[in-house]
Amino acid sequence: MSDKYSESISLPKTTLNIRNISEIHQSMTLKFRDSKMLVLEVADDAEADLSFVQLVQSARIEAKASGKTLRLSRGQRFYFERLAEGWVH
């Protein structure tokens, strides 16, 4: 482990959904192995479904349990706006 402090992933500028969630999960897993913090860079016009919020929530829980941090580049506002919308488009 190289013990980097922070890594980031630029998420697809399309819809973040069940069709690409495995790819996103794999990218997150690989980046988290070598860093203490992972930032998910979310495009301004990104749309997400429930699979994305489930992935983010489970990754946050796992990160916290491992002494790591997961953040969204657009912060909690984006997250809660999408959650309020039901995360389904």
C-alpha positions in Angstrom: 0.0 0.0 0.0 1.5 3.4 -1.0 -0.5 5.2 1.7 -1.6 8.2 -0.4 -3.7 10.6 1.4 -6.3 11.3 -1.3 -7.5 9.9 -4.7 -10.4 11.0 -6.9 -12.6 9.4 -9.5 -14.4 11.3 -12.2 -17.7 9.6 -12.5 -19.3 9.2 -15.9 -21.1 12.3 -17.2 -24.1 10.1 -18.0 -26.6 8.6 -15.6 -25.2 6.9 -12.5 -27.3 3.8 -12.4 -27.5 0.0 -12.2 -26.0 -0.3 -15.7 -22.7 1.2 -14.7 -22.6 0.7 -11.0 -20.3 -2.3 -11.1 -17.7 -0.3 -13.0 -18.0 2.5 -10.5 -17.7 0.1 -7.6 -14.6 -1.5 -9.1 -12.9 1.9 -9.6 -13.7 2.9 -6.1 -12.4 -0.3 -4.6 -9.1 0.0 -6.5 -8.6 3.7 -5.6 -9.4 3.1 -1.9 -6.8 0.4 -1.5 -4.0 2.9 -1.7 -5.5 6.1 -0.1 -7.1 7.3 3.0 -9.7 9.5 1.3 -11.6 9.1 -1.9 -13.4 11.9 -3.6 -16.1 11.1 -6.2 -16.2 13.8 -8.8 -19.8 14.2 -9.9 -20.7 16.1 -13.1 -23.1 19.0 -12.7 -25.8 17.4 -14.8 -25.4 13.9 -13.4 -28.5 11.8 -12.7 -28.5 8.9 -10.3 -30.7 6.1 -9.3 -31.1 4.1 -6.1 -28.1 1.8 -6.9 -25.8 4.8 -6.8 -27.0 6.1 -3.4 -26.8 2.5 -2.0 -23.2 2.3 -3.3 -22.2 5.6 -1.7 -23.9 4.8 1.6 -22.2 1.4 1.9 -18.9 2.8 0.8 -19.1 5.5 3.4 -19.9 2.9 6.1 -17.0 0.7 5.0 -14.6 3.7 4.8 -15.5 4.9 8.2 -15.0 1.4 9.7 -11.5 1.4 8.0 -10.5 4.8 9.2 -10.9 6.3 5.7 -13.1 9.0 4.2 -15.4 9.1 1.2 -16.6 12.4 -0.2 -18.6 13.7 -3.1 -17.0 16.6 -4.9 -20.4 18.4 -5.0 -20.8 17.7 -1.3 -23.8 16.9 0.8 -26.1 19.3 -1.0 -26.0 17.2 -4.2 -26.4 14.0 -2.2 -29.5 15.2 -0.3 -31.1 16.9 -3.3 -30.9 13.6 -5.1 -32.1 11.7 -2.0 -35.1 14.0 -1.7 -35.9 13.4 -5.4 -35.9 9.6 -4.7 -32.7 9.1 -6.7 -34.8 7.7 -9.6 -34.9 9.4 -13.0 
